[in-house]
Amino acid sequence: MNLIRKSMKSWVAMMIVAALGMSMATAVDGDPDAKQEVRDVAAIKLLKERKDVSLTYVKGLVCPSCALGIRLKVSKLPFVDPTRYKRGTDMDTKTQLLTVALLPGLKADAGSLGKAITDAGYDPVERYSLQSGKLKSHPFNKVKKSK
């Protein structure tokens, strides 16, 4: 009887671990996008507070480990100021916003930024700017992944 209880407890424990693992995978892969209103408010705040930055909504940016691949690819771009933030990038997984620090006098090249994000395995959706104090979005063209 004791053996049956122990094996039953082991089976229940394995099922709980499996269920937790599946729910965590769903959270990452289940496309838990931030609400557009939340992202817009955060984008306006960031663009007002930070100078010489490029701000991008990156679909799939939902966990801190996402930051590693994106940071590796984006930090190599010639317009990125690697002395600011972490190698020139700051990421907020709650709003899915990527802030890229720009070198003084340079603008972000949307094509190469989008390609770097795509090569890191994520989907660049749109860039943001402020025009007359209002948030303006600039959609990315679909970029093919490099091999």
Beta strands, then each sheet from edge to edge (+ up, - down):
strand 1: 53-59
strand 2: 89-92
strand 3: 97-101
strand 4: 123-131
strand 5: 134-139
sheet 1: 2+ 3- 1+ 4- 5+
end
